[in-house]
Amino acid sequence: MKSLFNLFWHICLFRKGPQDVPHAPALVGLLLVTLLILSALLLLALEPSYLVAKMAGSAAALFAWCAAVFGVLSFKQQSNRFAQTMTACLGSDLIISVLSIPVQVIGIRLPAESGLSSLLWFAMLMLIIWDILIKARIYSSAMELGRLQGNFLAIALWISLFIISLSFLPAQALQPEPPLPPEHTSTP
């Protein structure tokens, strides 16, 4: 387990790639289940409203991600690399997700006007960019794409999967919360 964590950490640091991951299709399934459980626990802790819809969106996004990666690999006649590619992607995603937990937990509990809140959301943005760059490197290596193509693919997939996960939410969940009415003080 520790060696697998080290492998995923080295992928996040751009020192290793999908070619260094063992070909273990069962590991892809295990990582998918682990990410779904982590997502459910995080949602329960942070924002449990619309939990079923959010989990359905997460599951659909993960399925679509696997399908897209398999589709591109098949198009490039490299479908035999699917297990290693998805293991590298899911493993690095797990690392980034774990790193984002403290940022999300602290950030959601701070008032929006707080300077620290802005700093934490900037840290979250940096984690998202890091995640996209990791995926771009994995796609470039596994699919024999240039770096620019890998970056475009990573960005396109990130946006698409984000939209898929949000599409399961009801419309009222996407509306901003109405401002609280000002407190009126009455004088007798």
PLY file of the C-alpha trace (Angstrom):
ply
format ascii 1.0
element vertex 188
property float x
property float y
property float z
element edge 187
property int vertex1
property int vertex2
end_header
0.00 0.00 0.00
2.80 2.41 0.90
4.60 1.69 -2.37
1.38 2.42 -4.28
0.97 5.72 -2.43
4.62 6.57 -3.22
4.03 5.75 -6.88
0.99 8.04 -7.04
2.89 10.78 -5.21
5.74 10.53 -7.73
3.20 10.79 -10.55
1.88 13.98 -8.91
5.44 15.31 -8.79
5.90 14.51 -12.52
8.67 12.00 -11.76
6.76 8.94 -12.98
4.01 8.27 -15.45
1.42 5.68 -16.41
4.14 3.44 -17.85
5.40 2.94 -14.27
2.00 1.76 -12.99
1.34 -2.00 -12.80
-1.26 -3.37 -15.21
-3.95 -4.29 -12.68
-7.54 -3.79 -13.87
-8.87 -4.65 -10.38
-6.92 -1.68 -9.01
-8.93 0.64 -11.29
-12.14 -0.65 -9.70
-10.73 -0.31 -6.20
-9.64 3.27 -6.87
-13.05 4.15 -8.34
-14.81 2.84 -5.23
-12.31 4.60 -2.95
-12.87 7.94 -4.72
-16.64 7.56 -4.51
-16.46 6.77 -0.78
-14.12 9.71 -0.17
-16.48 11.96 -2.13
-19.48 10.77 -0.10
-17.69 11.32 3.20
-16.55 14.78 2.17
-20.06 15.73 1.04
-21.54 14.45 4.30
-19.06 16.51 6.29
-19.28 19.72 4.26
-22.61 20.00 2.50
-25.01 17.05 2.85
-27.91 18.70 1.00
-28.72 17.00 -2.31
-26.36 14.16 -1.35
-27.96 11.56 -3.64
-27.89 13.91 -6.65
-24.29 14.90 -5.94
-23.20 11.27 -5.61
-25.04 10.35 -8.82
-23.22 13.21 -10.53
-19.87 12.03 -9.15
-20.49 8.46 -10.30
-21.60 9.61 -13.75
-18.56 11.86 -14.10
-16.21 9.00 -13.13
-17.91 6.67 -15.61
-17.76 9.31 -18.36
-14.08 9.93 -17.58
-13.26 6.24 -17.93
-15.27 6.04 -21.14
-13.55 9.12 -22.60
-10.06 7.86 -21.76
-10.88 4.43 -23.17
-12.32 6.07 -26.29
-9.23 8.18 -26.95
-6.90 5.26 -26.23
-8.93 3.07 -28.61
-8.84 5.77 -31.28
-5.05 5.92 -30.88
-4.99 2.08 -30.99
-3.60 1.96 -27.46
-6.57 0.48 -25.57
-4.20 -1.99 -23.89
-2.93 0.99 -21.85
-6.32 1.74 -20.29
-5.76 0.07 -16.90
-2.39 1.74 -16.37
-3.64 5.13 -17.58
-6.76 5.13 -15.40
-4.81 3.81 -12.41
-2.38 6.72 -12.76
-5.25 9.21 -13.21
-7.35 7.88 -10.34
-4.36 7.50 -8.02
-3.21 11.06 -8.61
-6.81 12.22 -8.24
-6.96 10.49 -4.86
-3.79 12.29 -3.71
-5.10 15.69 -4.85
-8.48 14.99 -3.25
-6.87 14.16 0.09
-4.73 17.32 -0.12
-7.83 19.40 -0.82
-9.78 18.17 2.22
-8.27 20.60 4.77
-8.59 23.49 2.33
-12.27 22.71 1.73
-13.11 22.06 5.38
-11.51 25.30 6.58
-12.72 27.32 3.58
-16.37 26.35 3.90
-16.46 27.32 7.56
-15.00 30.82 7.10
-17.09 33.85 6.18
-16.80 34.77 2.50
-15.48 38.23 3.37
-12.51 36.79 5.26
-9.08 37.34 3.74
-8.12 33.83 4.81
-11.12 32.47 2.92
-9.86 34.10 -0.27
-6.41 32.63 0.33
-7.86 29.15 0.86
-9.92 29.32 -2.33
-6.79 30.45 -4.18
-5.05 27.34 -2.76
-7.96 25.26 -4.07
-7.54 26.81 -7.51
-3.83 25.93 -7.42
-4.72 22.31 -6.55
-7.13 22.18 -9.50
-4.48 23.54 -11.87
-1.93 21.07 -10.50
-4.43 18.24 -11.03
-5.06 19.31 -14.63
-1.31 19.45 -15.32
-0.84 15.96 -13.84
-3.63 14.57 -16.03
-2.17 16.35 -19.08
1.17 14.65 -18.51
-0.50 11.26 -18.03
-2.57 11.67 -21.22
0.47 12.87 -23.18
2.49 9.87 -22.13
-0.19 7.18 -22.41
-1.78 8.42 -25.63
1.42 9.54 -27.34
0.17 13.12 -27.57
2.17 16.31 -27.59
2.19 18.36 -24.39
-0.16 20.95 -25.86
-2.65 18.26 -26.96
-2.41 16.63 -23.54
-3.12 19.98 -21.87
-6.12 20.66 -24.11
-7.48 17.16 -23.47
-7.03 17.53 -19.70
-8.80 20.91 -19.67
-11.63 19.69 -21.94
-12.18 16.60 -19.81
-12.08 18.57 -16.55
-14.70 21.02 -17.80
-16.87 18.26 -19.29
-16.76 16.15 -16.14
-17.55 19.19 -13.99
-20.61 19.90 -16.15
-21.70 16.25 -16.00
-21.45 16.20 -12.21
-23.45 19.45 -11.90
-26.13 18.26 -14.34
-27.52 15.89 -11.71
-28.32 18.70 -9.29
-31.82 20.18 -9.25
-32.12 23.75 -10.51
-32.69 25.19 -7.05
-29.35 23.79 -5.89
-27.56 25.90 -8.49
-29.29 29.15 -7.54
-27.44 31.53 -5.22
-28.83 31.73 -1.75
-30.98 34.82 -1.25
-29.46 37.42 1.04
-30.72 37.47 4.57
-33.06 40.37 5.31
-31.50 43.15 7.35
-32.34 43.12 11.01
-34.77 45.83 11.91
-34.69 47.33 15.29
-37.97 48.64 16.50
-38.24 51.42 18.98
-41.26 51.53 21.28
0 1
1 2
2 3
3 4
4 5
5 6
6 7
7 8
8 9
9 10
10 11
11 12
12 13
13 14
14 15
15 16
16 17
17 18
18 19
19 20
20 21
21 22
22 23
23 24
24 25
25 26
26 27
27 28
28 29
29 30
30 31
31 32
32 33
33 34
34 35
35 36
36 37
37 38
38 39
39 40
40 41
41 42
42 43
43 44
44 45
45 46
46 47
47 48
48 49
49 50
50 51
51 52
52 53
53 54
54 55
55 56
56 57
57 58
58 59
59 60
60 61
61 62
62 63
63 64
64 65
65 66
66 67
67 68
68 69
69 70
70 71
71 72
72 73
73 74
74 75
75 76
76 77
77 78
78 79
79 80
80 81
81 82
82 83
83 84
84 85
85 86
86 87
87 88
88 89
89 90
90 91
91 92
92 93
93 94
94 95
95 96
96 97
97 98
98 99
99 100
100 101
101 102
102 103
103 104
104 105
105 106
106 107
107 108
108 109
109 110
110 111
111 112
112 113
113 114
114 115
115 116
116 117
117 118
118 119
119 120
120 121
121 122
122 123
123 124
124 125
125 126
126 127
127 128
128 129
129 130
130 131
131 132
132 133
133 134
134 135
135 136
136 137
137 138
138 139
139 140
140 141
141 142
142 143
143 144
144 145
145 146
146 147
147 148
148 149
149 150
150 151
151 152
152 153
153 154
154 155
155 156
156 157
157 158
158 159
159 160
160 161
161 162
162 163
163 164
164 165
165 166
166 167
167 168
168 169
169 170
170 171
171 172
172 173
173 174
174 175
175 176
176 177
177 178
178 179
179 180
180 181
181 182
182 183
183 184
184 185
185 186
186 187
